[in-house]
Amino acid sequence: MRCFSIFDLVILTTWRSSLPIEKVHMNKFLGSRLLFLMMLGVSTTLYATGPASAPPLTELEAVSLVSNAKSGDAVAVQKLLDSARNNDPKAQTYLGAYLYMTGDHVQAADWYTKAANQNVAWAQYKLGMLYISGQGVPRDYAKAAEWLKKAAEQNVAEAQFQLGLLYADGLGVTRDYAIAVDFFRKAANQGNAMAQNNMGVFYESGRGVPQDPAEAADWYRRSAEQGNSKAQNNLGALYENGRGVPKDYIMAAEWYRKAAMQGYARAQNNLGMLYDNGQGVPQDYAKAADWFHKASEQGNTEAQKNLGVLYSTGLVKP
């Protein structure tokens, strides 16, 4: 099992796609590049050679320095910078992560590049993600694919997943569903819940693999049991329609509810439909309307129409 580090605090990014597969979104970290530079008392160029005596950092030291740096400790920032300047790939990677969190994506990309060129897998992955998002570097899917491949070859599940998305969308590479599935499978076998959901999507649709609803159900279940709301909804839909599993409205309602409670609009609408029809749950128009309303507030057009029907027929009052 791969151990995660401070880099996992830097949430992943992605791009728009019409494919109904799992994506991930980025929360923008707020920070002050100016404050960072003021603490150092240096110019905006962070490439001067550091003290020859600065030793390579251990993992624990690097994590501690980043934690202290985030708290405004200028000494910690200087130590991290000194080690990075001395070509310590671990320090370069952690400095990249810290700079990204402060909002300085340009210099984050520079330090990630230095570490990536020293074959640091996580830096290769993060650099690939920056090329996807266009943060700190021009958006370039081909370069993203190049760096993600290097990280994927070192068994970074997140890189394998993202590379699968590039092949599924044909971004920076020739679209190839079979190759996309291959990378999703590698990530899924490491327990990546988003990749597991996408395996289910591709088996259900027959893209890149023979169509197999039962195999889709198995992958959805693995992801759903890790709390992935899309997989929970997808598994619920299989139970509702009897695809790959016996038709079971009670189980459908159970999985829809798990996803709906996490705020997933499609699941909220689907659960509302079960209450509307009395399938797997007692018929209850008020509860149906409540779930339709929750989904409607998120812009789900099906839920908006369903809620409108309940109001227009007088089954519930607005």
Secondary structure, DSSP 4 states (H G I P E B T S, - for coil): -PPP-GGGGS-------SS-S-----PPPP--HHHHHHHHT--S---S---TTPPPPPHHHHHHHHHHHHTT-HHHHHHHHHHHHTT-HHHHHHHHHHHHHHT-HHHHHHHHHHHHTTT-HHHHHHHHHHHHHTSSS---HHHHHHHHHHHHHTT-HHHHHHHHHHHHHTSSS---HHHHHHHHHHHHTTT-HHHHHHHHHHHHHTSSS---HHHHHHHHHHHHTTT-HHHHHHHHHHHHHTSSS---HHHHHHHHHHHHHTT-HHHHHHHHHHHHHTSSS---HHHHHHHHHHHHTTT-HHHHHHHHHHHHTTSS--
